[in-house]
């Protein structure tokens, strides 16, 4: 497939002249994707373990997903949420089947989902205290990332995210992930919720332990706090369970999700347990583009393929084997690799130094992978990736590390 001539000749120039420079983009112009691969404007193929940062759950241009989009685009693309449509009701039902009894709100992104969770916490605090503005505090985790909106930034204690945008939204405090006592010490009468990522993504692929999650659950029960989980990146099958927290066996009060939910079409969602979902009444929250017929058709296609092809079990089992293979890098290349973190198809290769040169070398060798935290190379293959795809990625990583000995 030959890309259009305009792509070949001046895409970089157009970006330099007209696109805002808020991203440090790689010197790469991608024009086509299929499965686990993408191609640049010179025709070179890359193994894509970025997946749009955990968005392309079914890889690129999956035929079932593409057909669902095409079919729905010819029937009904958008209606206001002032009306019903079949796709949204069915998608909500299927999310509730996985998450448990409750209700779903649809939006367009992970940042919007997290903003909605913050609003839900405020409403819970008002219900708890009986006075608006009295009980509003939310305890989050250090190294967290919850988005770049004002609420999301305020819940994200990273200077690179917050710098230049103060004053931020008040009411956020931060404990250490997997240090329960640090959260216990922050709870007071004005606390409404605890809000954490089950596996920190941007912060360095740092999973919450089962013991820590159970401790948070007990703490929330003790003080009538909402336990809100950000599963924007780690949810929707990426770890081998539908939600990452489900492997621990705990119960959440509300969950934010996005990224892979619609396989590349913009979508976010909030699930909340029934007694908390009722806090959102007409006028308290909304989204013009949330849960359109087209977005929901894309998400339903993702769920169909996940179930039909048994992707959760494959990610769970194949991911465990893959992680064991990657852990050999710690012994074989101790001067480069410090640890392997995460699970399923959300793994981090923690390096001994700045990961940027490794990411560039991997790209030159044909593997696309983003960074995370201060020193981690993140590996986020599509959920359809086979053992052969994983082995190919591992071989490229080994070759790059060998060349840098």
DAGI-V435919 format. One record per residue. SS is DSSP state (~ for helix, > for strand, _ for the rest). OMEGA is omega in radians with two decimals (NA if undefined). Layout:
ss:SS omega:OMEGA
ss:SS omega:OMEGA
This chain:
ss:_ omega:-3.13
ss:_ omega:-3.14
ss:_ omega:3.12
ss:_ omega:-3.07
ss:~ omega:3.14
ss:~ omega:3.11
ss:~ omega:-3.11
ss:~ omega:-2.91
ss:~ omega:-2.94
ss:~ omega:3.12
ss:~ omega:3.14
ss:~ omega:3.13
ss:~ omega:3.13
ss:~ omega:3.08
ss:~ omega:-3.11
ss:~ omega:-3.04
ss:~ omega:-2.92
ss:~ omega:-3.07
ss:_ omega:3.12
ss:_ omega:-3.00
ss:_ omega:3.13
ss:_ omega:3.03
ss:_ omega:3.00
ss:_ omega:-3.03
ss:_ omega:3.01
ss:_ omega:3.13
ss:_ omega:-3.01
ss:_ omega:3.08
ss:_ omega:-3.11
ss:> omega:-3.03
ss:> omega:-3.08
ss:> omega:3.08
ss:> omega:3.07
ss:> omega:3.14
ss:> omega:-3.12
ss:_ omega:-3.04
ss:> omega:2.95
ss:> omega:3.14
ss:> omega:3.09
ss:> omega:-3.04
ss:_ omega:3.01
ss:_ omega:-3.13
ss:_ omega:-3.13
ss:_ omega:-3.14
ss:> omega:3.07
ss:> omega:2.98
ss:> omega:-2.99
ss:> omega:3.05
ss:_ omega:2.92
ss:_ omega:-3.14
ss:~ omega:-3.10
ss:~ omega:-2.98
ss:~ omega:3.03
ss:~ omega:-3.13
ss:_ omega:-3.03
ss:_ omega:-3.05
ss:_ omega:-3.14
ss:_ omega:-3.06
ss:_ omega:-3.07
ss:> omega:3.00
ss:_ omega:3.07
ss:_ omega:-3.01
ss:~ omega:3.12
ss:~ omega:3.13
ss:~ omega:-3.13
ss:~ omega:3.14
ss:~ omega:3.12
ss:~ omega:3.11
ss:~ omega:-3.12
ss:~ omega:-3.11
ss:~ omega:-3.10
ss:~ omega:3.13
ss:~ omega:3.11
ss:_ omega:-3.11
ss:_ omega:-3.09
ss:_ omega:-3.08
ss:_ omega:-3.03
ss:_ omega:2.88
ss:_ omega:3.11
ss:_ omega:3.04
ss:_ omega:2.96
ss:_ omega:-3.14
ss:_ omega:3.06
ss:_ omega:2.88
ss:_ omega:-2.97
ss:~ omega:-3.03
ss:~ omega:-3.09
ss:~ omega:3.11
ss:~ omega:-3.13
ss:~ omega:3.13
ss:~ omega:3.10
ss:~ omega:3.12
ss:~ omega:-3.07
ss:~ omega:3.05
ss:~ omega:3.12
ss:~ omega:3.08
ss:~ omega:-3.13
ss:~ omega:-3.00
ss:~ omega:-3.09
ss:_ omega:-3.10
ss:_ omega:-3.12
ss:> omega:-3.11
ss:> omega:-3.02
ss:> omega:2.97
ss:> omega:-3.11
ss:> omega:3.09
ss:> omega:-2.98
ss:_ omega:-3.02
ss:_ omega:3.07
ss:~ omega:3.11
ss:~ omega:3.12
ss:~ omega:3.10
ss:~ omega:-3.13
ss:~ omega:3.04
ss:~ omega:3.12
ss:~ omega:3.09
ss:~ omega:3.12
ss:~ omega:3.08
ss:~ omega:3.10
ss:~ omega:3.12
ss:~ omega:3.11
ss:~ omega:3.13
ss:~ omega:3.08
ss:~ omega:3.13
ss:~ omega:3.10
ss:~ omega:3.08
ss:~ omega:-3.11
ss:~ omega:-3.05
ss:~ omega:-3.09
ss:_ omega:-3.13
ss:_ omega:3.12
ss:_ omega:3.11
ss:_ omega:-3.14
ss:_ omega:-3.08
ss:_ omega:-2.97
ss:_ omega:-3.01
ss:> omega:3.13
ss:> omega:3.11
ss:> omega:3.12
ss:> omega:-3.08
ss:> omega:2.98
ss:_ omega:-3.08
ss:_ omega:-3.13
ss:_ omega:2.95
ss:_ omega:-3.12
ss:_ omega:3.07
ss:_ omega:-3.05
ss:_ omega:2.92
ss:_ omega:-3.06
ss:~ omega:3.06
ss:~ omega:3.14
ss:~ omega:3.10
ss:~ omega:-3.10
ss:~ omega:3.10
ss:_ omega:-3.07
ss:_ omega:-3.03
ss:_ omega:3.11
ss:_ omega:-3.09
ss:~ omega:-3.12
ss:~ omega:3.11
ss:~ omega:-3.01
ss:~ omega:-3.03
ss:_ omega:3.09
ss:_ omega:-3.03
ss:_ omega:3.11
ss:_ omega:0.15
ss:_ omega:-3.14
ss:_ omega:3.10
ss:_ omega:-3.11
ss:_ omega:2.97
ss:_ omega:-3.14
ss:> omega:3.02
ss:> omega:-2.91
ss:> omega:3.03
ss:> omega:3.12
ss:_ omega:3.09
ss:_ omega:-3.13
ss:_ omega:3.01
ss:_ omega:-3.03
ss:~ omega:-3.08
ss:~ omega:-3.14
ss:~ omega:3.05
ss:~ omega:3.10
ss:~ omega:-3.07
ss:_ omega:-3.08
ss:_ omega:-3.10
ss:_ omega:3.01
ss:_ omega:-3.05
ss:_ omega:-3.12
ss:_ omega:-3.11
ss:> omega:-3.12
ss:> omega:-3.00
ss:> omega:2.92
ss:> omega:-2.99
ss:> omega:-3.12
ss:> omega:2.93
ss:> omega:3.09
ss:_ omega:2.95
ss:> omega:3.09
ss:> omega:-3.12
ss:_ omega:-3.12
ss:_ omega:-3.12
ss:_ omega:3.08
ss:_ omega:-3.11
ss:_ omega:-3.09
ss:> omega:-3.11
ss:> omega:2.90
ss:_ omega:3.06
ss:_ omega:3.09
ss:~ omega:-3.12
ss:~ omega:3.13
ss:~ omega:3.13
ss:~ omega:3.09
ss:~ omega:3.09
ss:~ omega:3.08
ss:~ omega:3.13
ss:~ omega:3.14
ss:~ omega:3.13
ss:~ omega:3.13
ss:~ omega:3.11
ss:~ omega:-3.09
ss:~ omega:-3.02
ss:~ omega:-3.13
ss:_ omega:3.09
ss:_ omega:2.99
ss:> omega:2.95
ss:> omega:-3.08
ss:> omega:-3.08
ss:> omega:3.07
ss:> omega:3.11
ss:_ omega:-3.12
ss:_ omega:-3.11
ss:_ omega:-3.01
ss:_ omega:-3.09
ss:_ omega:3.08
ss:_ omega:3.00
ss:_ omega:-3.00
ss:_ omega:-3.13
ss:_ omega:3.13
ss:_ omega:2.90
ss:_ omega:-3.05
ss:_ omega:2.97
ss:_ omega:-3.10
ss:~ omega:-3.09
ss:~ omega:-3.06
ss:~ omega:3.12
ss:~ omega:3.12
ss:_ omega:-3.13
ss:_ omega:-3.12
ss:_ omega:3.07
ss:_ omega:3.06
ss:_ omega:3.04
ss:_ omega:3.11
ss:> omega:-3.08
ss:> omega:3.02
ss:> omega:-3.11
ss:> omega:3.10
ss:_ omega:3.11
ss:~ omega:-3.00
ss:~ omega:-3.00
ss:~ omega:-3.12
ss:~ omega:2.97
ss:_ omega:-3.14
ss:_ omega:3.03
ss:_ omega:-3.08
ss:_ omega:3.07
ss:_ omega:2.95
ss:> omega:-3.14
ss:> omega:3.00
ss:> omega:2.90
ss:> omega:3.05
ss:> omega:3.06
ss:> omega:-2.97
ss:~ omega:-3.05
ss:~ omega:3.10
ss:~ omega:3.11
ss:~ omega:-3.11
ss:_ omega:3.09
ss:_ omega:3.06
ss:_ omega:3.11
ss:_ omega:-3.11
ss:_ omega:3.14
ss:_ omega:-3.09
ss:_ omega:-3.13
ss:_ omega:3.14
ss:_ omega:3.13
ss:_ omega:-3.12
ss:_ omega:-3.06
ss:_ omega:-3.08
ss:_ omega:3.02
ss:_ omega:3.10
ss:_ omega:3.08
ss:~ omega:-3.11
ss:~ omega:3.13
ss:~ omega:-3.11
ss:~ omega:3.08
ss:~ omega:3.10
ss:~ omega:-3.13
ss:~ omega:3.10
ss:~ omega:3.09
ss:~ omega:3.08
ss:~ omega:-3.14
ss:~ omega:3.12
ss:~ omega:-3.11
ss:~ omega:3.10
ss:~ omega:-3.11
ss:~ omega:-3.10
ss:~ omega:-3.05
ss:_ omega:3.07
ss:_ omega:-3.02
ss:~ omega:-3.13
ss:~ omega:3.13
ss:~ omega:3.14
ss:~ omega:3.12
ss:~ omega:-3.12
ss:~ omega:-3.07
ss:~ omega:-3.13
ss:~ omega:3.11
ss:~ omega:3.13
ss:~ omega:3.10
ss:~ omega:-3.13
ss:~ omega:3.13
ss:~ omega:3.11
ss:~ omega:3.10
ss:~ omega:-3.14
ss:~ omega:-3.14
ss:~ omega:3.07
ss:~ omega:3.12
ss:~ omega:-3.14
ss:~ omega:3.13
ss:~ omega:-3.05
ss:~ omega:-3.10
ss:_ omega:-3.06
ss:_ omega:3.13
ss:_ omega:-3.12
ss:_ omega:-2.97
ss:> omega:-3.11
ss:> omega:-3.07
ss:> omega:2.99
ss:> omega:-3.07
ss:> omega:3.10
ss:> omega:3.09
ss:> omega:-3.11
ss:_ omega:3.12
ss:_ omega:3.03
ss:> omega:-3.06
ss:> omega:3.08
ss:> omega:3.01
ss:> omega:-3.11
ss:> omega:-3.07
ss:> omega:3.10
ss:_ omega:-3.10
ss:_ omega:-3.12
ss:_ omega:-3.08
ss:_ omega:-3.04
ss:~ omega:3.12
ss:~ omega:3.10
ss:~ omega:3.12
ss:~ omega:3.11
ss:~ omega:3.12
ss:~ omega:3.08
ss:~ omega:3.11
ss:~ omega:3.12
ss:~ omega:-3.13
ss:~ omega:3.05
ss:_ omega:3.12
ss:> omega:3.11
ss:> omega:3.13
ss:_ omega:3.13
ss:_ omega:3.03
ss:> omega:3.06
ss:> omega:3.11
ss:_ omega:-3.09
ss:_ omega:-2.99
ss:_ omega:-3.00
ss:> omega:2.94
ss:> omega:-3.07
ss:> omega:3.12
ss:> omega:-3.04
ss:_ omega:-3.12
ss:_ omega:2.99
ss:_ omega:-3.13
ss:_ omega:3.13
ss:_ omega:-3.09
ss:_ omega:-3.10
ss:_ omega:3.03
ss:~ omega:3.11
ss:~ omega:3.10
ss:~ omega:3.14
ss:~ omega:3.13
ss:~ omega:3.11
ss:~ omega:3.11
ss:~ omega:3.13
ss:~ omega:3.13
ss:~ omega:3.11
ss:~ omega:3.12
ss:~ omega:3.13
ss:~ omega:-3.12
ss:~ omega:3.13
ss:~ omega:3.14
ss:~ omega:3.10
ss:~ omega:-3.12
ss:~ omega:-3.10
ss:_ omega:3.11
ss:_ omega:NA
